Amino acid sequence: MRFFASRRSNKMDEIVKQKTSKEVIREYESLSAEAYEMLSLAKRVQSFRSWPYGEQVSPEEMAKAGWYQTGPLCCRHVIVLNELDGWDGQEDPFEEVNRRKSALTIYKWSPGVKALAIPDNQVLVGTRYRLMKLQKISLHQKAIDELKDWQEEQRRQLMEKLHAKYLNKEDAEHKVEMFSGTLGRKMSDQLSGMEANLDTYTRALSVKFRTKKNKSKIQFQGKAEDNDLHLSTMAEKLWVEVVANDNENEPPAECLPKPLAGNKSRQSMLAPANSLSQPPSARKAQKEKSQFSRNVSGYPSIPEFASIPE
């Protein structure tokens, strides 16, 4: 029996190893993106629209334990990312977190580095939240890369049109150089604005921990909407305590990502930081100075925060 169990374990390991880095990352990104949407206690409560065990365990109690509903009889935990399938209404939602956490494999990666599978008992809860935060940041980086690709395509199309318009090679080269310089500066400003906003957002999303005296508890400090969560570690066991008051311990306003906070328009996200402080009339005049403004502002859609990658 031991030999059989060993062979079975090795076979499972081989199956896991057969997954490519992209598949591993895509799997975790999908889960973390979904879970990030449910960081708010209110959203988790709202997810229990057809909860059949409301008399035994209310949606509020389930949400406080970190669960949100994904199906008629299925829930997923916002941190553990493990499903609670076949709920019969008798379990303690907090105890279920500890029972299922040991089965989780978390994925940690860096740009250009292949995915690394880490056993659950070796991952701190703070690391999980950093990964979930990085999911949003990685989408911003994807938007910047997409913008660069789009700009290169615009530049290529412009060169083709100029060469086709000016039959004289010298005139064409002169126009190409002149227009390329103007377009290049505008594109550079546009990218600088996005990267500045991304840098601000990254700093605001940095995970800070504060240890309270006389309490074995580490509290996560992030955006105001996330402050209903307290991440705790006790005797190497993970458990989650969710505070009902969403506004408790609200961080200072300067810590919040103002350029990208809320549902602002894509144009304000793309604009350089210095242009955001100008009055509308000045921005309009500046836009009309160059005939390339319409081209540059035609940048394709940016992926939304915490959306599931394609």
Order of alpha helices (4+ residues) and beta strands (2+ residues): alpha-alpha-alpha-alpha-beta-beta-beta-alpha-beta-beta-alpha-alpha-beta-beta-beta-beta-alpha-alpha-alpha-alpha
